[in-house]
Amino acid sequence: MSDGAAVVEGATALPGPALLALHVDPAFLIFDKPAGLLAVPGRGPDKQDCLIARVQTQFADALVVHRLDMATSGLIVFARSADAQRVLSRAFAERRVHKRYVAEVDGCVERPVSGWSVIDLPMAADWPNRPRQIIDANRGKPSRTQWRVLSIDRPCGSSRLELEPLTGRTHQLRVHLQAIGHPILGDALYGGTTVQERAGRLLLHATELGFSHPSSGAPCQFASTVPF
């Protein structure tokens, strides 16, 4: 983790498992979200426990900027003022935020263990089966994911991939990897029973997050260790 604009005041433990403030700044906060925890509240009283609610018990000024799927773990940023929220939200909307993920997928991906490839497949909501998304050449929105092979585990029949979403569609990484025949292990929505049972969680982690500081404009870059 590094930040050219502000000093880290120290990691801060919050109630609940593995909730750690990786960076505390007057303008924003960086957390490492565990898998299985909502980023923001859902519908119903049983879906009110979430990362933003826990963060606000210690940082009452924390504001949502972006989200991670409940099943996905990794880096997430919260703003600490309306101005910072506006600047950071615009950066995400304009694709000026560097994001990298690591996933463990089903099958041995027959690509060189170096170099990037691009999945360019339009996506749309699968309305009868929400929240699922589908590849749809007719009504789908442009969706592009850059990816490369990090390693292949042939005895286990799996591959570790690094992913960079070039667009920001719902479930984009999960849908794109399923579309090329390599669903993410543990994916209950897109992997089927066998793939889901190969892992106790979705093996997808947000490993890198980079953006310009919302106040100074200085470059900020954060990294998180893959927990699987």
C-alpha positions in Angstrom: 0.0 0.0 0.0 1.3 3.4 -0.8 -0.2 6.9 -1.0 1.7 10.0 -2.3 -0.7 12.4 -0.7 -1.4 11.5 2.9 0.0 9.6 5.9 -1.6 6.4 7.0 -2.7 6.9 10.6 -2.6 3.2 11.3 -4.7 0.1 10.6 -7.9 0.1 12.6 -9.8 -3.0 13.6 -13.6 -2.9 13.5 -16.1 -5.4 15.0 -16.6 -8.5 12.9 -14.3 -10.8 11.0 -11.3 -9.5 9.1 -12.5 -5.9 8.9 -9.4 -3.7 8.8 -9.0 -0.1 7.7 -5.9 -0.3 5.5 -5.7 3.4 5.1 -7.2 6.3 7.0 -7.1 9.7 5.3 -9.0 13.0 5.9 -10.6 12.5 2.4 -11.2 8.8 2.2 -10.8 5.3 3.7 -9.6 2.0 2.2 -10.9 -1.3 3.5 -10.3 -4.9 2.7 -13.9 -6.4 2.4 -14.2 -10.0 3.4 -16.2 -12.4 1.2 -19.8 -12.9 2.3 -20.4 -9.4 3.6 -22.6 -6.9 1.7 -20.9 -3.7 0.8 -24.1 -1.7 1.4 -27.5 -2.6 2.9 -29.9 -4.9 1.0 -33.6 -5.2 1.1 -35.1 -6.6 4.3 -34.0 -6.6 8.0 -31.7 -9.6 7.5 -29.6 -7.6 5.0 -28.7 -4.6 7.1 -25.4 -5.8 8.3 -22.9 -4.6 5.8 -19.5 -3.0 5.4 -20.6 0.6 5.3 -22.7 0.2 8.4 -19.8 -1.3 10.3 -17.4 1.3 9.0 -19.8 4.1 10.1 -19.7 2.9 13.7 -16.1 4.2 13.8 -16.1 6.7 10.9 -19.5 8.4 11.0 -18.6 10.5 7.9 -17.9 7.5 5.6 -19.8 7.7 2.3 -20.3 5.0 -0.4 -18.3 5.5 -3.6 -18.5 2.1 -5.3 -19.4 -1.5 -4.5 -18.1 -5.1 -4.5 -20.4 -8.1 -4.9 -21.2 -9.7 -1.6 -19.3 -12.8 -2.6 -16.2 -10.9 -3.7 -13.4 -9.9 -1.3 -10.9 -7.1 -1.5 -10.2 -3.4 -1.7 -13.0 -0.8 -1.5 -12.8 2.9 -0.9 -15.2 5.2 1.1 -15.2 9.0 0.9 -15.3 11.1 4.0 -17.0 14.2 2.6 -19.6 15.0 -0.1 -16.8 16.7 -2.2 -14.5 13.7 -2.0 -17.5 11.4 -2.8 -18.3 13.5 -5.9 -14.7 13.5 -7.2 -14.1 9.8 -6.6 -17.5 8.7 -8.0 -16.7 10.7 -11.1 -13.4 9.0 -11.4 -15.0 5.6 -11.3 -17.7 6.6 -13.8 -15.1 7.9 -16.2 -12.9 4.8 -15.8 -10.0 6.7 -14.3 -9.6 4.2 -11.5 -7.0 1.4 -11.8 -8.6 -1.9 -10.7 -7.1 -5.4 -10.7 -8.6 -8.7 -9.5 -7.3 -12.2 -9.1 -9.5 -15.2 -9.7 -9.1 -19.0 -9.5 -11.1 -20.5 -12.4 -12.2 -23.9 -13.5 -10.0 -25.7 -16.1 -6.5 -25.2 -17.4 -6.6 -22.0 -19.5 -4.6 -22.8 -22.6 -2.9 -19.4 -23.0 0.7 -18.4 -22.6 1.5 -17.7 -18.9 2.3 -14.1 -19.9 0.7 -11.4 -22.0 -2.8 -10.0 -21.9 -6.0 -11.1 -23.7 -9.3 -9.3 -24.0 -12.9 -10.6 -23.6 -15.2 -8.3 -25.6 -18.7 -9.6 -25.1 -21.8 -7.3 -24.6 -23.8 -7.9 -21.4 -27.4 -7.4 -20.4 -29.6 -8.2 -17.4 -31.3 -11.6 -17.4 -34.6 -10.1 -16.3 -36.5 -13.3 -15.4 -33.5 -14.5 -13.3 -32.2 -11.3 -11.7 -29.6 -10.6 -10.4 -28.0 -12.8 -13.1 -26.5 -11.2 -16.2 -26.1 -12.7 -19.6 -24.1 -12.3 -22.8 -26.5 -10.6 -25.3 -25.3 -9.5 -28.7 -28.6 -7.7 -29.5 -29.4 -5.7 -26.4 -26.2 -6.0 -24.3 -24.0 -3.0 -23.4 -20.4 -3.0 -24.5 -18.4 -5.0 -21.9 -14.6 -5.6 -22.0 -12.3 -7.5 -19.6 -8.5 -7.7 -19.9 -7.0 -10.8 -18.5 -3.9 -12.9 -18.3 -2.8 -16.2 -16.9 -0.8 -16.2 -13.7 -0.4 -19.9 -13.1 -2.0 -23.2 -14.1 -2.6 -26.1 -11.6 -3.0 -29.1 -13.9 -3.4 -31.7 -11.2 -6.3 -29.7 -9.7 -7.7 -28.6 -13.1 -7.7 -24.9 -12.3 -6.0 -21.7 -13.3 -5.2 -18.4 -11.6 -6.0 -15.3 -13.6 -5.3 -11.6 -13.2 -8.2 -9.5 -14.4 -8.7 -5.8 -15.3 -12.3 -4.7 -16.1 -12.2 -2.1 -18.8 -15.9 -1.5 -18.4 -18.0 -1.7 -15.2 -21.0 -4.0 -15.8 -22.7 -5.9 -13.0 -21.0 -9.3 -12.5 -18.8 -8.6 -15.5 -15.8 -10.7 -14.5 -18.0 -13.6 -13.5 -20.1 -13.6 -16.7 -17.1 -13.1 -19.0 -15.1 -16.0 -17.5 -18.1 -18.3 -17.7 -18.6 -17.2 -21.3 -15.1 -18.4 -22.3 -15.6 -21.7 -20.5 -13.7 -21.0 -17.3 -16.2 -20.0 -14.5 -14.7 -18.8 -11.2 -14.5 -21.6 -8.6 -17.2 -21.2 -5.9 -19.5 -19.2 -8.1 -23.1 -20.0 -7.1 -24.6 -17.9 -9.8 -22.6 -18.8 -12.9 -20.5 -21.9 -12.1 -23.0 -24.7 -11.8 -23.1 -27.2 -9.0 -19.7 -28.8 -9.6 -17.8 -25.5 -9.9 -19.6 -24.1 -6.9 -18.7 -27.1 -4.7 -15.0 -26.8 -5.6 -14.6 -23.9 -3.2 -16.2 -22.7 -0.1 -16.5 -19.1 -1.4 -16.2 -17.2 -4.7 -12.5 -17.2 -5.5 -12.4 -13.6 -6.7 -10.4 -10.9 -4.9 -9.9 -7.2 -5.7 -6.2 -6.9 -5.3 -5.2 -3.4 -6.6 -6.9 0.0 -6.5 -5.4 3.2 -7.8 -6.8 6.7 -8.3 -5.9 10.4 -7.9 -6.3 11.8 -4.4 -9.6 13.7 -4.4 -8.1 16.7 -2.7 -4.5 17.0 -4.0 -4.6 15.0 -7.2 -1.6 13.0 -6.1 -1.5 9.4 -7.2 -2.7 6.8 -4.7 -2.1 3.1 -5.1 -3.2 0.3 -2.8 -2.7 -3.5 -2.9 -4.2 -6.4 -1.0 -2.9 -10.0 -0.6 -5.0 -12.7 -2.2 -6.5 -14.8 0.6 -6.9 -18.0 -1.4 
